[in-house]
């Protein structure tokens, strides 16, 4: 008895059996919105980098204050330093090229460390002006507030015999001279300091006589602008 081989892929009716489905790999497409977002971020980053480059590159070399300098002091090389700042029309600092020209000038205001120096902050004018005399007064007692060159004070005549007078009466009758501090020396072994005062030439002799009698007290004149 013979047997006939059958095609396993054919059914009894001789029709080929369906082939198994083959799963194709899924290709994920990037959404266009994400692509647009990435492009936008790149554009913003580029613009920010360009602005930062312009902001840091467009700078001006100017003169800044390296340490505190009192009003009326003579500027020294170590008082000043070169700094670079972003240009601003509202600021009018002294260009760094003029730094050496400032040495030896006197300050018209007190300068603070880190501030920018302006042309109005310095002057070539001497503290002792025409029509004034310079008188040195030795004092054992000074105000606790530091006396700076250019500071306005009153030289009050305080003779020894008036010490017993009442405070209000003595103050009202005391003779006073307007003066400007030019320089204050370091204290000597006894603690005394010499204060150079500029006064009107008419008052120079009077103040010198008070100083010789050790009868001078300095009073700080409040700033009229405060």
C-alpha positions as CSV (number, residue, x, y, z in Angstrom):
1,X,0.0,0.0,0.0
2,X,1.5,3.3,-1.1
3,X,1.0,6.7,0.6
4,X,1.0,10.1,-1.1
5,X,3.0,12.8,0.6
6,X,1.0,16.0,1.3
7,X,2.3,19.5,1.2
8,X,2.1,20.8,4.8
9,X,1.4,24.3,3.5
10,X,-1.6,23.2,1.6
11,X,-4.9,22.2,3.1
12,X,-7.1,19.3,2.0
13,X,-8.6,21.4,-0.8
14,X,-5.1,22.1,-2.2
15,X,-5.2,25.8,-1.3
16,X,-1.9,27.1,0.2
17,X,-2.1,28.0,3.8
18,X,-1.6,31.7,4.7
19,X,2.0,32.7,5.6
20,X,2.6,33.9,9.1
21,X,2.7,37.7,9.6
22,X,6.1,39.3,10.0
23,X,6.1,42.3,12.4
24,X,7.9,45.3,10.8
25,X,10.0,47.6,13.0
26,X,8.2,50.7,14.0
27,X,9.9,53.9,13.0
28,X,9.1,56.6,15.5
29,X,8.8,60.0,13.9
30,X,9.8,63.1,15.9
31,X,7.0,65.5,16.4
32,X,7.4,68.7,14.5
33,X,6.7,70.7,17.7
34,X,9.7,69.3,19.5
35,X,11.9,70.1,16.6
36,X,10.6,73.7,16.5
37,X,11.2,74.0,20.3
38,X,14.8,72.8,19.8
39,X,15.4,75.4,17.1
40,X,13.9,78.1,19.2
41,X,16.2,77.2,22.2
42,X,19.2,77.3,20.0
43,X,18.3,80.7,18.6
44,X,17.7,82.1,22.1
45,X,21.0,80.7,23.4
46,X,22.8,82.2,20.4
47,X,21.2,85.6,21.0
48,X,22.0,85.5,24.7
49,X,25.6,84.6,24.0
50,X,25.9,87.5,21.6
51,X,24.5,89.9,24.1
52,X,26.9,88.7,26.8
53,X,29.8,89.1,24.4
54,X,28.8,92.7,23.5
55,X,28.2,93.6,27.2
56,X,31.6,92.3,28.3
57,X,33.6,93.6,25.4
58,X,32.1,97.1,25.3
59,X,33.9,98.4,28.4
60,X,35.8,101.5,29.2
61,X,39.0,101.9,31.2
62,X,38.5,104.5,34.0
63,X,40.1,105.6,37.2
64,X,38.7,104.1,40.5
65,X,39.6,104.7,44.1
66,X,41.8,102.0,45.6
67,X,41.4,103.1,49.3
68,X,39.6,105.7,51.3
69,X,41.0,109.2,50.8
70,X,39.8,112.1,53.1
71,X,38.7,115.5,51.7
72,X,41.6,117.8,50.9
73,X,44.3,115.1,50.9
74,X,46.9,115.0,48.2
75,X,46.4,112.0,45.9
76,X,49.2,109.4,45.7
77,X,49.7,106.6,43.2
78,X,48.5,104.0,45.6
79,X,45.2,105.8,46.1
80,X,44.1,105.1,42.5
81,X,43.6,102.1,40.4
82,X,42.4,101.3,36.8
83,X,39.0,99.7,36.4
84,X,36.9,98.6,33.4
85,X,33.2,99.4,33.4
86,X,30.4,99.1,30.9
87,X,29.9,102.5,29.1
88,X,27.0,104.5,30.4
89,X,26.2,108.1,29.3
90,X,25.1,108.9,32.9
91,X,28.6,108.2,34.2
92,X,31.5,110.7,33.7
93,X,34.5,109.0,35.3
94,X,38.1,110.1,34.6
95,X,39.6,108.0,31.7
96,X,42.4,105.7,32.8
97,X,44.8,107.4,30.5
98,X,44.7,110.5,32.8
99,X,45.5,108.5,36.0
100,X,49.1,109.8,36.2
101,X,47.9,113.4,35.8
102,X,45.8,113.1,39.0
103,X,48.8,112.4,41.2
104,X,49.5,115.4,43.4
105,X,46.0,116.9,43.0
106,X,43.9,117.5,46.1
107,X,40.4,116.0,46.7
108,X,37.5,118.3,47.0
109,X,35.4,115.6,48.7
110,X,36.1,112.4,50.7
111,X,36.7,109.4,48.4
112,X,35.5,105.9,49.2
113,X,37.3,102.7,48.2
114,X,35.7,101.2,45.1
115,X,34.1,104.4,43.9
116,X,34.8,106.0,40.5
117,X,36.8,109.2,40.3
118,X,35.2,112.2,38.6
119,X,36.8,115.4,37.4
120,X,34.9,117.4,40.1
121,X,36.4,115.3,42.9
122,X,39.9,116.8,42.5
123,X,41.4,120.2,42.1
124,X,44.7,122.0,41.5
125,X,43.8,124.9,43.7
126,X,45.9,125.1,47.0
127,X,44.0,124.9,50.3
128,X,45.6,128.1,51.5
129,X,44.1,130.7,49.2
130,X,45.1,134.3,48.4
131,X,44.5,136.6,51.3
132,X,44.9,133.8,53.9
133,X,47.7,133.0,56.4
134,X,48.8,129.6,57.7
135,X,49.0,129.3,61.5
136,X,50.2,126.2,63.4
137,X,48.3,125.5,66.6
138,X,49.5,122.9,69.1
139,X,46.6,121.2,70.8
140,X,46.4,118.5,73.4
141,X,42.6,118.0,73.0
142,X,41.0,117.5,69.6
143,X,37.5,116.4,68.7
144,X,37.1,112.6,68.5
145,X,36.0,113.1,64.9
146,X,39.0,113.0,62.6
147,X,40.0,116.4,61.2
148,X,40.6,116.2,57.5
149,X,42.4,118.7,55.2
150,X,39.8,121.2,53.9
151,X,37.5,120.8,56.8
152,X,35.9,124.0,58.2
153,X,36.4,124.7,61.9
154,X,36.2,127.6,64.4
155,X,39.2,128.5,66.5
156,X,37.7,129.6,69.8
157,X,39.7,131.7,72.2
158,X,39.7,130.0,75.6
159,X,42.0,131.8,78.0
160,X,42.7,130.2,81.4
161,X,41.1,132.9,83.4
162,X,37.7,132.3,81.8
163,X,37.6,128.7,82.9
164,X,35.6,129.6,86.0
165,X,32.9,131.4,84.0
166,X,29.6,129.7,83.5
167,X,29.3,127.6,80.3
168,X,26.6,129.6,78.6
169,X,28.1,133.0,79.4
170,X,31.6,132.0,78.4
171,X,30.4,130.5,75.1
172,X,28.4,133.7,74.2
173,X,31.4,136.0,74.9
174,X,34.1,133.8,73.4
175,X,36.0,135.2,70.5
176,X,35.9,133.0,67.4
177,X,37.8,132.8,64.1
178,X,36.8,130.9,61.0
179,X,39.5,128.6,59.8
180,X,40.2,125.7,57.5
181,X,42.2,122.7,58.4
182,X,45.2,122.2,56.2
183,X,47.1,119.4,57.9
184,X,47.2,117.5,61.2
185,X,50.5,116.1,62.5
186,X,51.0,112.9,64.2
187,X,50.9,113.0,68.0
188,X,54.2,113.6,69.8
189,X,55.4,111.9,73.0
190,X,53.0,114.0,75.1
191,X,50.1,113.4,72.9
192,X,50.0,116.9,71.5
193,X,49.3,117.5,67.8
194,X,50.0,120.4,65.6
195,X,47.1,121.6,63.4
196,X,47.9,123.9,60.6
197,X,45.0,126.3,60.1
198,X,44.3,128.7,57.2
199,X,42.7,131.9,58.4
200,X,42.0,135.3,57.0
201,X,45.3,137.3,56.9
202,X,43.6,139.9,59.2
203,X,43.2,137.2,61.8
204,X,46.5,135.5,61.4
205,X,48.3,137.5,64.1
206,X,45.4,137.1,66.6
207,X,45.3,133.3,66.2
208,X,49.1,133.1,66.5
209,X,48.9,134.9,69.9
210,X,46.1,132.6,71.1
211,X,48.2,129.6,70.1
212,X,51.3,131.0,72.0
213,X,49.1,131.4,75.1
214,X,47.8,127.8,74.7
215,X,44.3,129.3,74.6
216,X,42.7,127.8,71.5
217,X,40.0,125.2,71.2
218,X,38.7,123.9,67.9
219,X,35.1,123.4,67.1
220,X,33.9,121.6,64.0
221,X,31.6,123.6,61.9
222,X,28.6,121.4,60.7
223,X,28.3,120.9,56.9
224,X,25.8,123.4,55.6
225,X,24.6,120.8,53.1
226,X,23.6,118.2,55.7
